[in-house]
């Protein structure tokens, strides 16, 4: 089904496909033993962004010098992990890091 759709709209790909894979949330649930087909730790629903959840996932914890950082801290995936690291860096080093971050952003 996937290949017939691809070949219908992009016929030149027909002899260039060596392997195809299709996965669904059920596939993820089966292979990762993940509840509801989620491959990350937190559910992806509106509760994740509630005020209480945001306070619980705040970068700075109530324990001094303990910071939350990771792929499921702010948002899932690689970009979420990168931004989580940037935010932790800003929290740890305060003004100097903010200045450095802004200067780095101006370079690009």
Rosetta blueprint (number, residue, H / E / L):
1 X L
2 X H
3 X H
4 X H
5 X H
6 X H
7 X H
8 X H
9 X H
10 X L
11 X H
12 X H
13 X H
14 X L
15 X L
16 X L
17 X L
18 X L
19 X L
20 X L
21 X L
22 X L
23 X L
24 X L
25 X H
26 X H
27 X H
28 X H
29 X H
30 X H
31 X H
32 X H
33 X L
34 X L
35 X H
36 X H
37 X H
38 X L
39 X L
40 X L
41 X L
42 X L
43 X L
44 X L
45 X L
46 X H
47 X H
48 X H
49 X H
50 X L
51 X H
52 X H
53 X H
54 X H
55 X H
56 X H
57 X L
58 X L
59 X L
60 X E
61 X L
62 X L
63 X L
64 X L
65 X L
66 X L
67 X E
68 X L
69 X L
70 X L
71 X L
72 X L
73 X L
74 X L
75 X L
76 X L
77 X H
78 X H
79 X H
80 X H
81 X H
82 X H
83 X H
84 X H
85 X H
86 X H
87 X H
88 X H
89 X H
90 X H
91 X H
92 X H
93 X H
94 X H
95 X H
96 X H
97 X H
98 X H
99 X H
100 X H
101 X H
102 X H
103 X H
104 X H
105 X H
106 X H
107 X H
108 X L
